[in-house]
Amino acid sequence: MHYQAAPYEEAKLIRCTSGSIFDAIIDLRAGSATFKQHFAAVLSADNRRMLYIPEGFAHGFQTLQNDTEVFYQMSQFYSPEHARGVRWNDPAFGIAWPTGERIIIERDRAYADFVS
């Protein structure tokens, strides 16, 4: 689950142009009425849904089909110094991810438990 810290916070618009994904976002805005809550949806080429992700939210997805393609539009350029993340399966967020094979890079598996 990725995001960028201030002053490079970014809004995103996500669409799946081929295949399908389970897409999840988490509100990390301290003081928000929905702080630490998540929203998830299936985005696919067939359903043509898009997901808007406001600044201050972490974002991640799991592909559900082979040969899946995801199209991102972002409001900020990538800034490696401001890149942050939270673990996809952190119990603080309670996301019910689909079952199945997962290929997760070491950086994403190594995030510590979220502390608010």
Secondary structure by P-SEA (a helix, b strand, c coil): cbbbcccccbbbbbbbcccccbbbbbbccccccccccbbbbbbccccbbbbbbcccbbbbccccccbbbbbbbbcccccccccccccccccccccccccccccccccccccccccc
